[in-house]
Amino acid sequence: MKKETLTKFLTYVCIACLSFSLIGCGNQTNPPTPKVEPLKTLRITYVKSPLNIPSIVDKNLETVKKSFAKNSVTVTFPDINSGAKQTEALAAGSLDICSALGGTSAILAASNGVDIKIIGTYSRAPKAFNIMAKDPSIKTAADLKGKKVAGPKGTILHQILIAALDKNGLQPTDVELVSMGIPASVTAMLNGNVDVALVAGADVLRAQKAGAHIVANGEGLVDATIVIATSGKFLKEHPEAVKQFLAAHKENIEYMNKNKDSAFAYTAKETGLQPSDVEAMAPWYDFNPRISAKDIEELVKTQDFLLKTKLQTNKININDIIAKL
């Protein structure tokens, strides 16, 4: 081979090798990771009902706000009680943490494609969620057949109603459920417009003082699990903020346990109850934030209820929405 031809050949070989090398490098290059901006504002719902003592303690002591002030993070507390509206705000990115969200709302949101993660249990309170009546002839859930019931549809209270009916061999169609908020349900029952009301929190005492009685509650039927939730996106981008919030939340629970008189006084002022009323109702609630195996079982039962009543159409794996912290 002539020298000139050999030189050209070697040049082509070098160019080809360089091209393959560049292609190889291009394939190995990972796309840049989107930069996560430092957290400046944290938006956490404030929900005081049915009797959310730790949240009320936090409002008075500003435990969460003071914790994040050390990181120059401003904390705001949107007052959103509706579970559906909480999950809508979470999906829209206008809310970061749902501090107290019904298990029904969390599951429905996830089944509808909302990127939601449960990061803790807010409370379990089967005795706090009640089926009540003023008519003395309605003594047990077996007496509900043919009765008109008022209460919030698609909630823990609705779940307890269905469970109580089932336990007594009755079907959901054996009662007429009129969907309305708790205070309005109590008023309708006391006025005789409905036979039965689904009642929780301070309204239980209001109904009792007006002559109503408890027909059944969640005890032995439904744990009435309320959860703490965030979006998967927020958890991925700000895991330390989530842990910091949970740590502050635990401080409020510890304060409540060690300083019951002041915690109950704060709650009485916020809810319009007497401190003695708060003291009487407080034992109904278990505020341990750790997610237990029993909590997950209860969420599975909740999904079964939602599917059975056709409030939910897309079944999910409950474990997929439990965050591993």
C-alpha positions, 0 to 999 in steps of 0.5 A, a space after each residue: 500500500 502506498 504511503 499516501 493511501 495508508 495515510 488516508 486510510 488511517 485518517 478515516 479510521 481515526 475519524 470513525 473511532 472518534 465518532 463512535 466514541 462521541 456516540 458512546 459518550 452521548 449514550 452514557 450521559 444522564 439527563 440533568 436532574 431538575 434543580 429543587 428550589 430551597 423550601 421557602 413556604 410550607 402550607 399545612 391545613 389547620 383542621 380542628 374538628 372533630 376534636 383535634 387537640 394536637 392541632 389546637 395545641 400547635 395553633 396556640 404554641 406555634 410549635 411547627 411555625 417556630 421549628 421551621 423559622 430556624 430554617 427561614 421557612 414561613 408556615 401558613 395554615 389554610 383552614 380547609 376542613 373538607 377532605 375532598 378540598 384538601 386533596 384537590 389543593 394537594 393535587 393542584 400544588 397549592 397545599 403541601 401537607 394535609 394535617 388531618 385527612 379522613 382515610 376515605 378522602 385519601 383513598 378516593 384521591 389516590 384511586 382518582 390519580 392524585 399523587 398522595 402519600 400517607 406519612 402518619 396517622 393523625 388519630 383513631 377514634 371509633 367512639 367519637 363517630 356516632 349514629 344518634 337519634 332522639 326518638 327513644 324507640 330507636 335503640 340499636 342499629 337494628 331499629 334503623 330499617 326504614 328510617 331517614 338518616 342525615 350525614 356526610 356521604 362518603 366519610 368515616 361516619 357513612 362507613 360506620 353506618 354501613 358497617 352497623 347495618 351490615 352487622 345487623 343483617 340490613 342493607 344500605 338500601 334499608 335506610 334513606 341517607 340524606 347527605 348533609 354536614 354534621 351540624 345541619 344533620 344534628 339540627 334536622 334530627 332535633 327538629 324531627 326532619 330526619 330520624 337519625 343523624 351521623 355525628 362526630 366531635 363536639 356535636 355529639 355533646 350538643 345532640 346529647 344535651 338536646 335529648 338525643 342518644 347514641 345508637 351505635 358508634 365505630 367501636 368494634 366496627 371501624 377505627 375511624 382512622 384519620 391520616 396525615 398526608 402529602 404529595 409524592 412530589 413534595 415528599 421526594 423533593 423535601 423529605 427532611 421538611 416532612 420529617 421536621 413537621 412530624 417531629 414538631 407534631 409529636 412535640 404537640 402530642 407530648 405537650 398534650 399528654 404532659 399538660 392536659 389542663 392547658 391543652 384542654 383549655 386551649 381546645 375548649 376556647 377553640 371549639 366553644 366547649 367547656 374544659 370538662 367536656 373536652 376532658 370527657 371526650 379526649 379519651 375517645 382519641 388515640 393520637 399516636 402518629 405511627 402507622 401501625 399494621 392495624 391502621 393499614 388493615 383499617 384502610 383496606 377495610 375503608 377501601 372495601 366500603 368505598 368499592 361496595 358503595 360504588 363511591 370508588 371505582 378504581 381499586 388501589 394497593 393501599 401499601 403503595 400510598 404508605 410512605 416509607 420514612 
